[in-house]
Each structure stands twice: as C-alpha cells, then as structure tokens.
Amino acid sequence: MKHALTIGACLLCLLLNTAHAQQTGTYTTYIGGKAVVVDHWTATTDKDGTLKTVAVLGAPGAIASQRAVTVAVNHRPMSFILRAGENDLIAAEFNSATVKLRVHG
C-alpha cells in the first residue's frame, strides 16, 4: 500500500507539472548546392497545449535579418508573423474557416 501511494503521488506530480517543453534546431535552405538561408528555431509547448515557434532567419554567417513567429492551439494555427526588424512584413490571424492577412507594402 505504501508503494502504491508513493507511485500515485509521483504520477500526480507528473500530471501537475508546470514545466514547458522546448525544442530548438537549425534548418538550412540550399539553392544550387549553396546555403542561402539559415533558420534557428525554438518551439515551445505550454502546459495548456499552446505551441509557439520562433525562428530567426538570415544569410549564412550574417546577423539574422528576419523573425517568424507562429502560434498554434489544439493543432490548429492561430497566428503567423514575419518581421524584419520591428516591421511586420506579413501577418496572418486564423479563425475557423477565415484568415485575416496583412501584407506590408
């Protein structure tokens, strides 16, 4: 009985864990065998299931010039923004069957 309570308490702690899952990586786009864009990305999942990815984009060996942020809830996209500095280049908000798209220009 004592071991069952200990195991139950451990399982409860795992279920109530507030830690966020996070993954990072790099993706390189090649054209004609030459690296043209390098993405450094981070994907974070909150305890409520919200997934947020942030990617910084730039030429290999250069300072990142753009940033892309995507948010998804329940495996469905909610928003996407592509920024250069502080300027939004493209922004999209997803709502059921509609998309509100804003393009800078």
N, C-alpha and C positions, 0 to 999 in steps of 0.2 A: 504493500500500500504506500509506503514511504517513497519508493522509487516511482510509482505511478504519479504521485503528487509532484515530485520533482520534475518528471518529464512533462507533465501538464503545465507546470509553471514556466518551464523553458519554452514550450510551444506558444503559450500566451505572450511571453516576452517577444518572441519572433514575430508574431502576428501584429503586435502593437508597435513594432519598431518604426521609428520616425526617420531613419536614415534614408537618404536618397540614393538611387542607383545612378552611377555616372560612367560613361564610356567616352574615350577620346580616340582620335585617329587622324590619319593624313591620307588624302586622296590626290593623286597627281593626274592631270589630263595631258596626254601626249598627242601631238599632231605631227605626222611625218617622222616619228621617232624622236621628236624633240619635246621636252617638257615645256608647256606653255602656261599652265595654271596649277598652283598648289593650294589645296584646301586643307586647313587644320580645323577639325571639327570636334565639338563636345556635345554629347547627347545626355540629357538629364531627365530622369523619371521621378516625379514627386510621388509622395505616398498616396495621393488621390488618383494616380494613373496619368496625370498630365505629362506629356512628353515635349521637351523643348530642345531643339538643336540650334546650335550657334556655330557658324563656320566663318572663318576669316579667309579671304581669297586674295591671291596675289601672284605675281610672276615669281618663278624660282629665284631665290637669293635676294628678293626685293622686299620692302616693307609691304604688308598686306594693304590693299587699296579698297577692298570692299568687305562687307559683312552681311551674311544672310542669316535670318532668324526664322525658324519655323516652329509653330506650336500646334500640337495635336491632342485631342481629348477623346478617349474611347476609340482609338484607332481611326479617328476622322480629323482631317486638317481643320484648324480654326483660323490660323493666320500665317502669312508669309511676308517678310520684308527684306528687300535687298537695298543696302545702304552703301553710299560712297561718302566717307567722312560722316557728316551729320545730315546729309541729304538723302531722302528716300528716293531711290530710282524706280522701284516697283513695290507696290504694297497690295496685298490681297486679303480680304476677310471672307471666310467661308461660312455660310449659314444655310443649313439644309440643302436645298437644290439651287441656291443662288450664290454668286460670287460677286463681291464688290471689288473692282480692280481700279487702282490708281497708278498712273504712269507719269513720272516727272518728265516734263518736256514742254 
